[in-house]
């Protein structure tokens, strides 16, 4: 009962603080209008180079049953810029500073995106640099446009293996057939294994290049041509979509400790929205095919199903159920999470307020680790 009282008192405090954040957000939006008036910067004096600045702030409150800490922190901060180069290419960059002020975390600045995109012919473009590796819909949806606050458990497991995260590579992509077919095929450095071990940590390395690919077909509304990684978890009542995608990734040689193996992952996803209803589901599987030291292969899989219902144009009820089995040959290691939440779209995904409660269940030794989260986002 005391925990519930603490939560209620903290939510009241958070609501008061939220008013302060709303005032700050209004000032940011006003300043963004000022920036938009001078967004085209042309150092050569000929208008061949453009630059548009951007910013994302996600301020979050979290209470969990593990450490029983009322935590206020900046979950994500993004400093962004994008534009065009000499009428030949587009570019974008993004610097992230995550978890500033979060309990038991040390924030640091990292480059999240830094790429140049060349349109070659109609519906064929080449992207070079650092960006999201082509794989699943969940991984390619910006964290500013997710239906719930964070991505799925299986996405996190694949990220540890260097599959579904930002990495350096070259990608060929496009959306032919009027935008109904989307494709992306690329070769990427697997940064998940770029950490060399020493006498304390476990050695992690790979031979570098990982090949990945994704195909998507949109049966109803087409996706805009030329886009990449521009999915949304909710289109806030706009359009009609039925998208089915399939993905694959292969790395010929990787090493964790004494295990040397090839890595293969595949997955499929479906997305549907019409009117007030949004639905999304995804399944992904991976296998570490160990070729040396005689150890057993490691195979894992995970899936989720989620949906939302929009009412009064601004408010959306959301829910997600997800499971992950990180090693199918290991007993009692499966996780099962159920999340329910509520989104308020003040200005679409650019300014929104989210609440979420997650019930966490573990096979074997179950622990009390449910979590409640509240988040205010501004993004432009």
N, C-alpha and C positions, 0 to 999 in steps of 0.2 A: 504493500500500500504506500509506503514511504517513497519507493521508486516512482510510482505513478504520480505522487504529489510533486516530486522533483521534476518529472517530465512536464507536468502541467505548468509549473512555475517557470520552467525554462522556456516553454513555448510562448508564454506571455511576454517574457523578456525579449525573446527573439522577435516577436511581432512588433514590439516597440522599436527595436533596433532596425527592423525592416523598413519602417517609415523613414529612418535616416538614410538607408540605402536607396530608397526610392527618390529622395531629394537629390542624392549624389548621382543617381542614374539619369535623372532629368537634366542635370547639368552636363553630364557626359553626352547625352543625345543632342543638346543644344550645341555643344562644341563640335559634335560630329557634323552638324549642318554647316558650321563655319568651315570645317575641313573640306566638305563636299564642294564648297564654292571655289576652292583653290586646289582641287584634287589633281589637276593635270599639270605636271611639272615637266618642262622641256629644257633640259640643260643645253641641248644643241641649238636652241632657238628656232627649230624647225617643226616642232610638234611631233617628233619621231619617237619620243619616250614619254610614257605616262606613268603616274604613280598615284595609287589610292590607298591611304592608311586605314587600319582597322584595329579593333580591340575586342576582347572577350573577357568577361569577369564572371566567375561562378562562385558566389559566396554561400557557404553551406553550414548548417548546424547538424550535428550527429550525436546520437546517444545510443550506446550499445551495452548489452548486458555483461560483456566480458570485463572491461575496466571501469564501467559505470561512470564514464567521463562525459560531461556536457561540453562538447567540442565545437567551437566556432572557428572556421578557417576559410581560406580562399582555396577551393578545390582545384580550380584551373584559372590561370591567367595567360592570355595570348596577346602578344604584340604582333600585328600583321601588316603586310603590305602586298600589293599586287599591281599589275599594269601590263602594258604592251611595249614591245621593243621593235622599233624601225618597221612596223607593219609586217614583220616576219614571224613573230612569236609572242606568246604571253608568258608571264612569270609570276611567281608568288613566293613569299617567305613568311615564316612564322617562328617566333621564339616563345617557348613556354616556361612558366615558373609555376609548378604545381605544389599544392599542399602547404602553402605559406600559413604558419600558425597552427598546423595540425598537430595533435598530440603524438609525441614520439616520432615525428618526422622532421627531416632536415631538407628544406627546399633548395633547389639549385636550378640555374638557368640552362636550358638546352635548346638547340635548334630542332624544331619539329618538322618544318617544311622548308625546302629551298630547291625549286625546280624551274625549268624552262620547257615550254610546250610548243612544238612546231606543227602547224597544220600542213600536211603534205599535199593530199588531194582530198576531194570530197569524202567525208566519213572515214578518213585515215589520218591519225595524228601520232606524233612521237613525243613522249615526255622523258626528260633526262634530269636526274638529280635525286633529292631526298623527298619522299612522300609515302603515302599509304600503299603497301604492297597489294596488288590485285588479288583478292580472294573472296571473302563472303560479304553479303549485304551489311551485316551487323558491323563488320570491321571497317567498311568503307563509308558508313554513315557518320558524319561529323558528330563529335560529342556535344555540339550545340543544338543538334536536331534529333537527338534520341527521344524515343517515347518515354523511357524511364531514365534515371539520372546516369546510370553506368551501363557499360556493355555486358555481355553474357559471360558466364563462367568458362564456357568452352573457348571463347575468344581469348580470355586470359591465359588458358592453358596453351593455346597455339602461339600466343605471343612469347611465352617462355622459350618455345622452340624456334623463335625467329620468323614465324610465318605471317601473322596478321598484325603487323605494326609498321611504323615508318622506317624505311630503309633506302639504301641508295641503289639505283638501277636504271634500266632503260625499258620503256614500255611502249608497245604499239596498241592503239585503242581507237574505237570509233563506234558510231551508231547508225548503221545503214538501214535500209527499208523504212525510210521516214522516221527513224528513231525507235522502231519496234524491236530491232535486234541490237544488242550491245555486246561488244567483245573487248577483251583486253588480254594480251599475252606479253610476258616480259621476263627478263633475266635480272636477278637482284642479288646483292651481297646479303648473306644471312647474318645480320648483326647480332642475332641472339647467341651466336657462338664466337663472337669476336673478343671474348674475355679469356686471356691466357691465365692458367692457374699457377700457383706457387706452392710452398710447403704447407700453406694453411687452407687455401681454397681448392676446389675441384677444377681440374683442367676442362675447359670448354673451347672447342675450336672446330672449324670446318674447312672444306676446300674452297669455300667462297660461293660461287655462283649457284643460285637456286632458280629453277624455272617454274613459273606459275601461269595460270590462265583462268579466265572466267567468261562464261557465256550466259546471257540473259535474254529472254524474249518477253516483251510486253504485249499482252493480248488486247488490252483496251487502249487507254491513252498512251501515246508514245512518250519516251523520254526526250528531252531537248537534245538536238544533235550536237556532237562535239564535247559533251560533258564527260566528267570522270569523277567518281566518288562524290556525287552530288545528291545522294539519296536522303530521304527524310523518314523518321520514324512515324511522323504524323503530318499529313498534308492539311490538317485543320479544316476538314470538310470540303476541300477543293478537288475536283477531278475524279476520275474513275480509273483504277489501276488493277491489273492482275499480272504480276511479274513472277516468272519462274527462272531461277538461276542455278548454275552448277559450276563448281570450282575444283581446281587441282593444283598441287605443288609437289615438287620433287627436288631433293638434295642428295647427291650421290655419296657424299662422305662427310660424316660429322663425328665428334668425339665428346663424351662426357665421362670424365675419369678414365677408367680403363676400357670402357665400352666404345667400340668403333662401329658405326652403323650407317646405313642409308635411311633417309627420312622421306616418308610419303604421307600426304594428307589430302583429303577430298571432302567435299561437302555440297549440300544443296539447300536452297532456301526458296520461300514463297512469300509474296507480299500482296495484300488486297486492301483496297479502300474504295468506298463509295458512300456518299452522303456523310452521315455521322459516324460510320463504322470504319475501324482500322484493324487489320489482322496481319500478323507476321509469324513465321515459324522457320526454324533452321536446324539442320543436323550436320555435324562435322565429325570426322574420324581421322585418326592418325596412327601410324605404326613406325616404330624404330626397329628396323630390320638389322639386328646385330650380326656382324660378319666375323668378328674376332673375339677371342677370350671365352667362347663357348657359353656365354650367358643367354638367358631366354629373351626373346623379342618382347618389346613393350608395346602394347596396343591400348589406346584409349579412345573415348568418344563422349560426345555431349550434345544436348539439344535443348531448345527452348520453344515455347509458344507464348505469344503475348497479343494483347489487343487493347483497343481503346474505344470509348463511346463519347462523342462530343455533344454537348447541349448548350443552348444559349450562345453559340458561336465562340465563346471564350473559355468554357470550362469542359474538362475532359477527364472522365474516369478511366484509369488504366490498371492493367494487371499482367503479371508474367509468372509462368511456372518454368523452372529449368532444372536440368539434371546434368551431372558430369560424373563419369567413371574414369579417373585418370589412368588406372591400370586394371584391365579386365581380369587379369589372372590373380589379382590381389583381392582378398575378401574384405568386406566392410570398409571400403574407402570411398563409397559413392556419396556425393553431396546432392541435396534436394532443397531448392530455395523457392519460396513463393512470395511474390511482392505485390502489394496493392498500393495505389496512389491516386493523386489528383493533380492535374495540371491546370494552370490559369494562364491563358495567352493574352497578355496586355497589349503587345504589338507583335503577334506571331511568335516565331522562335527568337526574334531579336530582343524581346523583353518578356520574360515569362517567369512564373513562380511554380515550383514543384514541391509536393510532399510525397513521402513514400515510407511504407513499413514493410520490412522483409522478415519473414519467418524462415529460419535456417534449421535444416534437419540433416544430421549426419548418421550414416550407418555405423554400427559398432558403438563406441563410446560417445553418446550424444552430449553436447554441452549447451549451456544457456548463452546464446550469442545473437539473439535477434537484434535488429537495429532499426531505428527511426531516423529519417533524414528529411531536411527541409532546405530548399535551395532557391536562390534568386539569381537569374542570369540576365546579363546584358551583352549583346553581341552585334557588331556591325563591321 
